[in-house]
């Protein structure tokens, strides 16, 4: 991957996390990346949706690795759950409460023209739920899958609260309650 292309994808990830699909236009990506505008159509001939799809794929891989690392090496389900939510709390604090989950922001911003991204968004959430389920086994596959979905729902909701409240408390509260559920 060329440096300009990488910079454009990084800029797109950042814009999607902060502003959703509507805040990640071609000009925004060019401005954020410092890449020449002409290179956008060289690397992304399908335009904005192609950039968004590729940025979401890159982001999705990173979040999957982040979730996997946060859950790994813990002894019990409650420890894993608390560690996951603490990792997200630190992540949102490091971003000064200005960045959320790109999948969440784009999902909430899907309007006309953005519908082609919906299957990718759903697939990324499914992937992350499977990663959580691999680490937090409740002894029953259906319960484990359902709990993993609840964890993702709490993470996405905590992002919303953290941005509104300028606090990571929502992540920490959810982590404590959900850890108590699997204790």
N, C-alpha and C positions, 0 to 999 in steps of 0.2 A: 504494500500500500504506500502510495507517495505521501510526502509530508503534507502537501496542501489538502489532499483527500482526508488524511487523518485529522488535521486541524478542523476541517469542516464537520466531520462526524463528531468530534469532541465538542465543538461549539453547538451543534444540534442537540447533543445529549444535554448539555447545560441549559439550553433554551427550553427544551421540552420539560425538564425538571422544574424550571422556574415559571414557565408561562404557558405550557401546553402547546398544542399544535398551532393555534392562532398566533402565538408569539415566536414561532420558529419559521418565519418566512425566509425566502431565499436571501433577501437583503440583510436580514438579521444574522443569518448563518455566515454570509460573506463578511459582514462587519465584525462578528465575534471571532472569526477564524483568521482574518487578515489575508485570506486567499484572494487571488484575482477573481472577479465575478465571472469571467469567461470560463474559468475552470469548473464552475458548478455544473454547467451543462456537458462538459467533457466527461466528468466523473459520474454525474447523475443525470443522464439524458431524459429520464422520466420526471425530473423536477422534484418539487417539495415532498411528495409522498414517498419517493424513492429514498431521499435523504432521511426522512422520518423513519421509514421502515428499517433502514440499515442502522441508524442510530439506536433505535429501540432494540434491535438484535444485539448490538454491542452492549448496551446498557443491561439487557436481560441476562447476558452471560456474566457480567460483573456482579449483578445482584445475586444471582444464583451462587456464585463463588463466595460472596459476602455472607449469605445466609448459611451456607455449608460450613464456612470457617467459624462463624459465631456459635453454631450448634455443636461442632466437633470437640471432642476431648472432654466433654462434661460427663459426669457419672450418672446423673439421674434426670428424668424428664423435667422436674421443676427447675433444676439448675440450667438445663438447656434453654428452657423457655425464658427464664430471667436473663440469661446471657444474650439471647437474641434481641430482646427488647432493649436491653442496656446498650448493645451495639448500635441499634437504630437511634436510640436517644443521643448517643455521642455523635453519630453521623449528622443528625439534624442540628445539633449544637454547633458542630464544625462549619456547617453551611449557614450559620447565623439565622436559622429558621426561614431562609429565603428559597430553599429548594425542597421539593417533595419527590415522590416517586414519579418518574416519567410515565409509567404505565397508568398511574392514577390520574395525573394531570391531563394526559392525552385522552383517556377514556371519558373524562368529564367534559372535554372540549370537542368531542367528535360531532361535527355538524355535517352539512352537505359537503360531499367531496372527501371526507375523512373515513367513510365507512369501510373502505378496503383494508384499513388498519385493524379493524375490530377483531378478526380472527387471530391476528398476531398478538394482540393484547391479551385475549383470553388464553392463548397458548402459553404466554409467558407466566401468567398467574398460575396456570395449571402446573407448569414446570416447577415454580417456586413451592407450590403446595406439595408436590411430590418430594422435593428436597427436604422440606420440613417433616413430612411423614416418614422419611427414611431415618430421621434422627429421633423423633418423638413417637415411639411405638406404644400404643395403648392396648395392645394385645388382641385387638379386633380390627381388621382392615377397614371396615366401614366407619367405625368410630375414629380411627386414626385419620382417615381422609377428611372426615367432617371436622375434626379438631384442627387439622392443618388449614382448612378453609377459614375457620373461625380466627385463627392466628393471623392469616393474611388480611381478613376484614378488619381486625383490630389494628394492624400495622397501617393500613390505608387510612383508617379513621384517625389514628394518632397523628399521622402527617397533617391532616386537615386541622386538627386541634392545635398542633404545635405551631403551625404557621399563624393561626388566628390569635393564639395566646402568647406567642413568642416564648415558648417554654417546652422543655422535653418531658414535662411531668406526665403527659398522656401516655407516652411510651412506657415510662416506669410504672405507672399505675396499672396499665393493661398487663404488663409483664408479671407483676405481683399477683394479680387476680387470676390470670391464666395459669401461672405456675401452681397456685393453690388448687386449681381445678384438676391438675394431673398429679397432685401429691398423694 
